[in-house]
Amino acid sequence: MTVTGYKINNGAGFITILMGGVVRMPGLSNNANYLNIDVKDDEILGIF
C-alpha cells in the first residue's frame, strides 16, 4: 500500500492517512454532476 498524504484533524484529535485514490467523502462521486448538464435547442439535458 502507498501512502499519498495525511490530514491532521485537530478538533477530533486524530490523523487520517490518505492512500491511493480513496475518496474521503463517502457517497460523493469523483466527477461533479454539472459536467453532465447541457442545453440543446432550449432544452436542458443531463439533469437526473
WOPE-V896493 format. One record per residue. RES is the residue in one letter. SS is DSSP state (alpha for helix, beta for strand, coil for the rest). Layout:
# WOPE-V896493
RES/SS ; RES/SS
This chain:
# WOPE-V896493
M/coil ; T/coil ; V/beta ; T/beta ; G/beta ; Y/beta ; K/beta ; I/beta ; N/beta ; N/coil ; G/coil ; A/coil ; G/coil ; F/beta ; I/beta ; T/beta ; I/beta ; L/beta ; M/beta ; G/coil ; G/coil ; V/coil ; V/coil ; R/coil ; M/coil ; P/coil ; G/coil ; L/coil ; S/coil ; N/coil ; N/coil ; A/coil ; N/alpha ; Y/alpha ; L/alpha ; N/alpha ; I/coil ; D/beta ; V/beta ; K/beta ; D/coil ; D/coil ; E/beta ; I/beta ; L/beta ; G/coil ; I/coil ; F/coil
